[in-house]
Amino acid sequence: MTIPVREMSEWESRELLHHGNVGHLACVHDHRPYVVPVHYAFEAKQLYVFSLTGQKIDWMRSNPNACLQVEASGEHHRWNSVVVQGRYEELPDAPEWHNKRLHAWSLLQKRSFWWEPGSSKPGAGSDERDNPIFFRISIDEISGRELAANAGIHDVTILQE
Amino acid sequence: MTIPVREMSEWESRELLHHGNVGHLACVHDHRPYVVPVHYAFEAKQLYVFSLTGQKIDWMRSNPNACLQVEASGEHHRWNSVVVQGRYEELPDAPEWHNKRLHAWSLLQKRSFWWEPGSSKPGAGSDERDNPIFFRISIDEISGRELAANAGIHDVTILQE
């Protein structure tokens, strides 16, 4: 089996993050992973997210290590996937974060649905849901890979019956 | 802000897993998360995956705790997201797994692209990529949520400028 895989440059990976707006965010508690889709706004070394409260916020407050993955399909049946490793930083609704909050809001406002399915807790008190959390993932590392998806199953022989 | 969120029944969550074929799989090493897209085949209490070797296989061999999330958009701008918590179990190419391997292969064969972007290591030896790993996630817990995505940004007021 030959599957052509190419490592993307940092510039290409950043372009993909810039053009995307939905990713999958993973976090950890007690050696267990959890992953949910999120909408994000990318800028420089940060990914900004507004989120409803819930498990991932609880977990990242306790362990800030986070991983966000974003994929995109390209031309000629190519697939690109970028993985970001970073740290959760909560940005409270305080004067020092006001401009960042407005900026991220303006970026996210361009999307129809900036909030994610599966994030808010069913049955949670309405007051809890009234206060979405604003946070960022401070990027430590970006890596990206491109894969020629037309190298399909017919190129593969795993099982010889 | 009011975002209608409904907890899905186990039956509904299983239906979503059954009709889907792409999810995002998260794993953990040293308190750090990692997440990649995968193609899976769902059956009863198991999710079957063929995977190229790489970081996630290394990590799950060391810590079998895994989380797979699958989303689907439904009618009337609704979004559904199912999260599975489970354990990694590698199924070696040995006689006792032959039938399971064939069965999972037959399920995955219906998909054009059963393997995931971002999974194989660029520059890895070709012999390494010649031997995809067959594993399953043994499901411990399934939860699902439905969210009315047409409760869009205009229903939300976070910032009072």
Contacts between the chains, C-beta under 8 A, distances in Angstrom:
chain1	res1	chain2	res2	distance
A	1	B	129	6.4
A	1	B	130	5.6
A	1	B	132	7.4
A	2	B	126	7.0
A	2	B	129	7.4
A	3	B	52	7.1
A	3	B	115	6.9
A	3	B	120	6.1
A	3	B	129	6.5
A	5	B	120	5.1
A	5	B	121	7.6
A	5	B	122	4.8
A	6	B	122	6.3
A	7	B	122	4.4
A	7	B	123	7.7
A	24	B	24	4.2
A	24	B	26	7.9
A	24	B	35	5.3
A	24	B	37	7.8
A	24	B	69	6.8
A	25	B	35	7.6
A	26	B	24	7.9
A	26	B	26	3.9
A	26	B	33	3.7
A	26	B	34	6.8
A	26	B	35	3.9
A	26	B	67	7.4
A	27	B	33	5.6
A	28	B	28	5.0
A	28	B	31	5.6
A	28	B	32	6.7
A	28	B	33	4.8
A	31	B	28	5.7
A	31	B	31	7.6
A	31	B	63	5.9
A	31	B	65	5.8
A	32	B	28	6.7
A	32	B	65	4.7
A	32	B	67	7.2
A	32	B	85	7.1
A	33	B	26	3.7
A	33	B	27	5.6
A	33	B	28	4.8
A	33	B	33	5.1
A	33	B	34	7.9
A	33	B	35	7.6
A	33	B	65	6.4
A	33	B	66	6.6
A	33	B	67	4.4
A	34	B	26	6.8
A	34	B	33	7.9
A	34	B	67	5.4
A	34	B	83	7.3
A	35	B	24	5.3
A	35	B	25	7.6
A	35	B	26	3.9
A	35	B	33	7.6
A	35	B	35	5.1
A	35	B	67	5.2
A	35	B	68	7.6
A	35	B	69	4.6
A	35	B	83	7.4
A	36	B	69	6.2
A	36	B	81	7.0
A	36	B	83	7.2
A	37	B	24	7.8
A	37	B	69	7.2
A	37	B	71	5.7
A	37	B	81	6.7
A	50	B	158	6.8
A	52	B	3	7.1
A	63	B	31	5.8
A	65	B	31	5.8
A	65	B	32	4.7
A	65	B	33	6.4
A	66	B	33	6.6
A	67	B	26	7.4
A	67	B	32	7.2
A	67	B	33	4.4
A	67	B	34	5.4
A	67	B	35	5.2
A	68	B	35	7.7
A	69	B	24	6.9
A	69	B	35	4.7
A	69	B	36	6.2
A	69	B	37	7.2
A	69	B	118	7.3
A	71	B	37	5.7
A	71	B	117	6.1
A	71	B	118	7.4
A	79	B	113	7.9
A	79	B	117	3.8
A	80	B	117	6.6
A	81	B	36	7.0
A	81	B	37	6.6
A	81	B	116	7.8
A	81	B	117	4.1
A	81	B	118	3.4
A	83	B	34	7.3
A	83	B	35	7.4
A	83	B	36	7.2
A	83	B	118	6.5
A	85	B	32	7.1
A	101	B	159	6.6
A	102	B	159	6.4
A	102	B	161	7.2
A	105	B	158	6.9
A	105	B	159	5.6
A	108	B	153	8.0
A	109	B	153	6.2
A	111	B	153	7.7
A	112	B	149	8.0
A	112	B	152	5.7
A	112	B	153	7.1
A	113	B	79	8.0
A	113	B	149	5.1
A	113	B	152	6.0
A	113	B	153	7.3
A	114	B	153	6.1
A	115	B	3	6.9
A	115	B	156	7.9
A	116	B	81	7.8
A	117	B	71	6.1
A	117	B	79	3.8
A	117	B	80	6.7
A	117	B	81	4.1
A	117	B	145	6.3
A	117	B	146	7.6
A	117	B	147	4.3
A	117	B	149	7.2
A	118	B	69	7.2
A	118	B	71	7.4
A	118	B	81	3.3
A	118	B	83	6.5
A	118	B	144	8.0
A	118	B	145	4.8
A	118	B	147	7.3
A	120	B	3	6.1
A	120	B	5	5.1
A	120	B	145	7.9
A	120	B	147	7.6
A	121	B	5	7.6
A	122	B	5	4.8
A	122	B	6	6.3
A	122	B	7	4.4
A	122	B	145	6.4
A	123	B	7	7.6
A	126	B	2	7.0
A	129	B	1	6.4
A	129	B	2	7.5
A	129	B	3	6.6
A	130	B	1	5.6
A	132	B	1	7.2
A	132	B	156	7.8
A	132	B	158	6.0
A	134	B	158	7.7
A	144	B	118	8.0
A	145	B	117	6.3
A	145	B	118	4.8
A	145	B	120	7.9
A	145	B	122	6.4
A	146	B	117	7.6
A	147	B	117	4.4
A	147	B	118	7.3
A	147	B	120	7.6
A	149	B	112	8.0
A	149	B	113	5.0
A	149	B	117	7.2
A	152	B	112	5.6
A	152	B	113	6.0
A	153	B	108	7.9
A	153	B	109	6.2
A	153	B	111	7.6
A	153	B	112	7.1
A	153	B	113	7.3
A	153	B	114	6.1
A	156	B	115	7.9
A	156	B	132	7.8
A	158	B	50	6.8
A	158	B	105	6.9
A	158	B	132	6.0
A	158	B	134	7.8
A	159	B	101	6.5
A	159	B	102	6.4
A	159	B	105	5.6
A	161	B	102	7.3
